[in-house]
Amino acid sequence: MGLVSVRLFANLREIVGKPQLVLEASTIREVLTTLRSEHPALQPLLCEDGDVRPYITILINGNNIRDMDALATILSDGDEVAIFPPVSGG
């Protein structure tokens, strides 16, 4: 288990109150569990039926977790996790 940087964007950032956190986690699932535990208002925005909502994008060092092992994707010490909610506007 290592320390990872978690960057949050848009309304996720507003709920947490800061743009970046450092968490101890070994998988994306652990990152999300910690975020939801520490910030319960994130729960309905991030997850549905135990999985990441389809409109949430999570990147590890710029790579989409959907192209990896999704929630089971292993993290290394120093990885950067970026979590993006849906963005609209023009």
Backbone bond lengths (Angstrom), bond angles and torsions (degrees), N, CA, C in turn:
res aa  C-N    CA-C-N  psi(-1)  N-CA   C-N-CA  omega(-1)  CA-C   N-CA-C  phi
1 M - - - 1.450 - - 1.519 108.06 -
2 G 1.345 115.62 131.67 1.453 119.42 -178.66 1.519 111.73 -127.83
3 L 1.312 114.67 175.96 1.450 120.45 176.72 1.521 109.06 -88.98
4 V 1.324 115.77 129.91 1.458 121.54 178.58 1.522 109.24 -124.54
5 S 1.308 114.88 148.78 1.452 121.87 176.29 1.525 107.76 -91.82
6 V 1.327 117.28 129.46 1.458 121.90 -179.74 1.522 107.49 -116.29
7 R 1.330 116.03 115.30 1.463 121.69 178.19 1.520 108.63 -99.73
8 L 1.318 115.45 132.67 1.456 122.19 -178.44 1.520 109.71 -116.12
9 F 1.319 116.75 147.11 1.451 121.00 -176.36 1.525 111.45 -127.99
10 A 1.327 115.20 155.91 1.462 124.99 174.98 1.527 111.85 54.42
11 N 1.338 117.40 -129.63 1.468 120.35 -174.75 1.536 112.60 -66.70
12 L 1.318 118.45 -23.85 1.469 120.49 176.40 1.525 109.55 -64.96
13 R 1.315 115.94 -42.19 1.467 122.10 177.80 1.527 110.11 -62.86
14 E 1.319 116.62 -41.63 1.466 120.68 -179.66 1.530 111.44 -63.55
15 I 1.325 117.19 -41.40 1.468 121.00 -179.71 1.524 110.91 -64.40
16 V 1.320 116.86 -44.25 1.467 121.36 -177.51 1.536 111.01 -75.73
17 G 1.326 116.11 -29.87 1.461 119.72 178.40 1.511 115.07 90.58
18 K 1.318 116.35 4.92 1.464 120.62 175.50 1.524 109.17 -157.91
19 P 1.318 116.60 156.62 1.464 119.76 -174.54 1.525 115.27 -80.55
20 Q 1.317 116.71 -16.33 1.466 118.76 -174.24 1.523 110.59 -149.10
21 L 1.324 114.62 143.35 1.461 122.43 176.36 1.524 108.43 -129.84
22 V 1.298 116.61 156.94 1.465 121.71 170.69 1.518 106.17 -115.24
23 L 1.334 115.86 122.44 1.456 121.73 -177.66 1.520 110.29 -125.17
24 E 1.306 115.48 156.07 1.456 121.01 172.60 1.521 107.14 -97.67
25 A 1.339 116.35 119.53 1.466 120.67 -177.64 1.522 109.47 -160.55
26 S 1.325 115.18 153.01 1.464 119.50 177.24 1.527 111.97 -113.36
27 T 1.341 118.15 -12.05 1.466 122.00 176.97 1.531 109.58 -141.55
28 I 1.311 115.40 164.63 1.460 120.19 174.83 1.529 110.18 -62.09
29 R 1.297 117.79 -38.16 1.471 120.97 177.82 1.532 110.36 -55.95
30 E 1.329 117.72 -42.58 1.464 121.09 179.00 1.524 111.49 -66.28
31 V 1.327 117.54 -37.41 1.465 120.76 176.55 1.520 109.66 -59.89
32 L 1.340 116.53 -49.36 1.457 120.34 -178.28 1.531 112.09 -65.76
33 T 1.317 117.06 -38.52 1.463 120.73 177.76 1.526 110.63 -61.50
34 T 1.319 116.67 -44.84 1.461 120.76 178.97 1.527 110.95 -64.68
35 L 1.330 117.02 -45.25 1.463 120.24 179.45 1.522 111.42 -59.46
36 R 1.321 116.73 -45.70 1.470 120.37 -178.75 1.522 110.96 -67.88
37 S 1.311 117.30 -34.54 1.467 120.94 178.92 1.529 110.98 -68.44
38 E 1.319 116.79 -44.38 1.462 121.42 -177.21 1.530 112.70 -80.28
39 H 1.346 116.66 -23.40 1.466 122.05 -177.21 1.532 108.62 -138.84
40 P 1.337 117.99 77.05 1.467 121.94 -174.51 1.531 114.89 -54.93
41 A 1.315 117.73 -25.42 1.471 120.12 179.11 1.527 112.02 -65.59
42 L 1.324 118.12 -15.99 1.464 121.53 177.68 1.531 112.66 -76.76
43 Q 1.321 117.01 -24.59 1.469 121.81 -174.50 1.536 113.02 -48.41
44 P 1.336 119.21 -56.92 1.469 117.80 -175.75 1.525 113.33 -69.11
45 L 1.322 117.64 -19.09 1.462 120.26 -179.60 1.523 112.74 -83.72
46 L 1.337 116.77 -33.34 1.464 120.95 -173.66 1.523 114.73 -92.70
47 C 1.327 116.98 -40.54 1.466 119.53 -168.25 1.523 112.52 -126.87
48 E 1.326 112.87 152.89 1.455 121.91 177.21 1.525 107.43 -147.71
49 D 1.307 116.46 123.45 1.470 121.62 179.59 1.527 112.29 53.65
50 G 1.338 116.49 38.98 1.457 120.64 175.72 1.516 115.39 79.57
51 D 1.330 117.21 5.70 1.465 120.02 179.51 1.526 108.75 -127.41
52 V 1.316 116.37 163.84 1.462 121.16 177.36 1.523 108.22 -70.24
53 R 1.322 115.91 134.32 1.461 119.35 176.94 1.532 109.34 -56.69
54 P 1.327 117.59 143.31 1.464 120.39 -174.43 1.524 114.49 -61.40
55 Y 1.320 117.88 -24.72 1.466 120.11 -178.21 1.524 113.38 -89.89
56 I 1.327 118.45 -0.74 1.466 122.19 176.06 1.526 108.42 -90.87
57 T 1.323 115.74 131.30 1.461 120.89 177.49 1.523 108.62 -108.67
58 I 1.334 115.46 127.93 1.465 121.01 177.52 1.524 108.10 -122.30
59 L 1.317 114.58 124.81 1.462 120.92 179.35 1.522 109.91 -115.58
60 I 1.323 115.81 143.84 1.463 122.23 171.11 1.515 106.29 -116.74
61 N 1.312 115.83 115.17 1.463 121.06 -178.28 1.530 111.01 50.46
62 G 1.337 116.20 37.61 1.459 121.78 177.63 1.515 115.68 88.53
63 N 1.329 118.86 -2.13 1.463 122.65 -178.58 1.525 110.48 -106.71
64 N 1.328 116.42 131.28 1.459 122.00 -177.58 1.529 110.33 -69.98
65 I 1.349 116.41 131.70 1.468 119.49 -179.64 1.518 112.01 -64.78
66 R 1.331 117.91 -21.81 1.472 120.93 178.14 1.538 111.03 -66.84
67 D 1.334 116.28 -22.95 1.466 121.38 176.78 1.521 111.52 -91.65
68 M 1.322 116.08 1.73 1.460 121.67 -178.86 1.534 107.64 -117.70
69 D 1.307 117.73 -131.26 1.467 121.78 179.77 1.522 112.51 -105.16
70 A 1.341 116.60 26.08 1.465 123.22 178.31 1.533 110.68 51.70
71 L 1.320 118.23 -127.82 1.465 121.40 -176.56 1.522 113.08 -66.47
72 A 1.308 117.19 -22.77 1.471 121.17 -179.65 1.531 112.48 -86.34
73 T 1.318 117.82 0.91 1.460 120.88 -179.28 1.533 109.88 -57.60
74 I 1.316 115.15 127.61 1.465 122.73 -178.24 1.528 109.68 -78.56
75 L 1.315 115.26 136.65 1.458 121.75 177.37 1.519 110.60 -105.79
76 S 1.328 115.08 149.81 1.459 121.51 175.57 1.516 109.22 -112.59
77 D 1.302 116.10 155.73 1.455 121.66 177.27 1.530 109.09 -53.55
78 G 1.332 116.68 129.04 1.463 120.92 178.04 1.517 114.79 92.42
79 D 1.324 118.71 -5.25 1.466 120.69 178.43 1.525 110.32 -62.72
80 E 1.338 115.36 152.49 1.459 121.07 174.37 1.515 108.39 -111.67
81 V 1.327 115.73 123.52 1.459 123.19 177.50 1.524 106.75 -107.07
82 A 1.327 116.92 126.58 1.465 121.69 177.60 1.521 107.90 -116.52
83 I 1.333 116.21 131.86 1.466 121.12 -177.63 1.524 107.73 -120.71
84 F 1.347 115.23 120.05 1.453 122.80 -176.95 1.529 110.84 -115.51
85 P 1.316 117.69 125.19 1.456 120.47 170.52 1.532 108.36 -79.26
86 P 1.334 118.16 174.26 1.455 118.98 176.64 1.518 110.14 -63.43
87 V 1.318 116.22 143.84 1.463 121.45 -179.75 1.516 107.90 -119.49
88 S 1.322 115.52 132.28 1.454 118.99 176.60 1.519 108.55 -134.42
89 G 1.280 114.61 171.75 1.453 119.61 179.87 1.497 110.47 126.72
90 G 1.278 115.30 -170.89 1.455 117.31 -178.05 1.486 112.14 -158.91
